[in-house]
Amino acid sequence: MSLPVSRQVLGLVGWLLLAFSTAAVGGFASASAGTFYAELVRPAWAPPGWLFGPVWSLLYALMGVSAWLVWKRHGFSAARSALMLFVVQLIVNALWSWIFFVWHRGGFAFAEILLLWVLIFATVRAFWPHSRTAAALLLPYLVWVTFAAALNIAVWRLNPVLLG
């Protein structure tokens, strides 16, 4: 599908805005996460709190570009199921911060992050036939969420009172 450059640029901006809107929703929930995270007993391999912002910023940029590549190549109607799966995983992504940082539900957050992992994996598979590059751009996200799931369960187990 050949799109005018101006439409491609608008599409890229739109997909990046969608991805970073997810970041904003999660960021709003984790506004006081630094203080809460510092209070938690964490495993020795837990990263410092300041690292999460830069890593997630890069991952959201990669997510937006990934969806844009699929959209640019096939359009929304031809790649509807893949792009809708992408949107669903964004919603689940944003929800995790609320569950963990606002509602302090470590076990539920772990179950939710496992669902997120499955949705990311499904999105990678759904993007693959449309654009291998788009699918590959989601792999760092999948790896980070794998690490985040391990950290989630470790922190939950070390803080059963704080993360009921």
Buried (B, 14 or more C-beta within 10 A) or exposed (E): EEBEEEEBEEBBEBBBEBBBBBBEBBBEBBEEBBEBBEEBEBEEEBEEBEEBBEBBEEBBBBBBBBBBBBBBBBBEEBBEEBBEBBEBBBEBBBBBBBBBBBBBBBBBBBEBBBBBBEBBBBBBEBBBEBBEEBBBBBBBBBEBBBEBBBBBBBBBBBBEEBBE
